[in-house]
C-alpha cells in the first residue's frame, strides 16, 4: 500500500479484488435526483411505479453504479485513482433499502500507459444488478 492507503500501478496484479457495500436509502435517491436532475417518476413516485413492470420504485441506475466508483476510489486501486471510463450493463433493479455490493477485480494491466482494466460487478444478495468494465489510471511510484 502507498501513502494514500491505496495501490500504485506497480503493486497491482491481475486477479486482485476489493469490495464496497452500501445500502441505498430514500435520502440517497432524493439527493441523487436533485443533484443529477433525473426526476423520473419510476424513482420518486410510488403510485406511478406500481403501474410499471417493476411494480414499485427503483433506484437510479447511475446512483447504483456510483458504488463501483466508491470501491475503486476507496479500495482498489484506491485514493488518487483517476476514473477514465466505464461500460455498464444493468441486469436487475435496485430498490430503496437494498444493499449493493460492488466488487472490482484487476483484469488487465497496460504498462505503456499505466492504465488498468477492472472487471466490475454490483450485486444485491446473490443477484447481479450491474456488470461491466472500468478503465482507470492509478497512482504510480514513477511519476510522469
C-alpha positions, 0 to 999 in steps of 0.5 A: 500500500502507498501513502494514500492507503491505496495501490500504485500501478506497480503493486497491482496484479491481475486477479486482485479484488476489493469490495464496497457495500452500501445500502441505498436509502430514500435520502440517497435517491432524493439527493441523487435526483436533485443533484443529477436532475433525473426526476423520473417518476419510476424513482420518486413516485410510488403510485406511478411505479406500481403501474410499471413492470417493476411494480414499485420504485427503483433506484437510479441506475447511475446512483447504483453504479456510483458504488463501483466508483466508491470501491475503486476510489476507496479500495482498489486501486484506491485514493488518487485513482483517476476514473477514465471510463466505464461500460455498464450493463444493468441486469436487475433493479435496485430498490430503496433499502437494498444493499449493493455490493460492488466488487472490482477485480484487476483484469488487465494491466497496460504498462505503456500507459499505466492504465488498468482494466477492472472487471466490475460487478454490483450485486444485491444478495446473490443477484447481479444488478450491474456488470461491466468494465472500468478503465482507470489510471492509478497512482504510480511510484514513477511519476510522469 
